[in-house]
Every structure is written in structure tokens, then in C-alpha cells.
């Protein structure tokens, strides 16, 4: 399953509900582009550390995109988020993958993505 979200925020948005509860922040175009630049400017050691933590840069429709991977508990699979910034939007693709076959199908799907 692949979930698609289109975020039109220029800058980060956080909703606060009381003192202890904060909704998940939605990153805007500026933040995603900045995260990509930080990765690109990092040293080889820093990039390796980022990859070990699940963050890397990939190309989707020839656009630099931020991929974040979280390994699920007991190593039953992984949760992938890909953020593709454009001029004024961030396209976000999310997928939970429980097998190697899911990896292959998701990679095939990414090859078909076209963002105008």
C-alpha cells in the first residue's frame, strides 16, 4: 500500500493542543529542501551515519527526494516515507513494507512516478 499526501506549506506547521500534546509537524518545502542540502553537504562519515539512521537522498522523477526508513519492531518490515519537494509543494509517499517483494514493487512504482 502506498499513501500519497500533497503538502502545500512553505514552512513547518505544528498544532499544539495544551501543554503536553503536539500534533505531528508537517514539514514545508523549505524544511525538506534544507534537509536535502544538509545531507548533500555532509561529510562521508556524516552521510554514513544518516544512512544508518534511515535517511538518504534518492531520485524520484529526476528530483532529489528525502527518503526516511524506520525498521519496524522485531524486524518484521519497514516504514518508508519519501518527501519530494517542488517549487511550492511537497509530495509525500508513505509505504509499509513487510517483505522483499514489497521492496521490489515499491521500487517499480517509484520508476513510474511523474510530478509536473
Protein Blocks (a to p, Z undefined) as FASTA:
>chain_A
ZZddddfbfbdcdddehjklccdddddfklmmmmmmmmmmpcfklmmmmmmnopacddee
hiacdddddddehhlaccdddddddfkbccddddddfbfklmmmmmmmmmmpccZZ
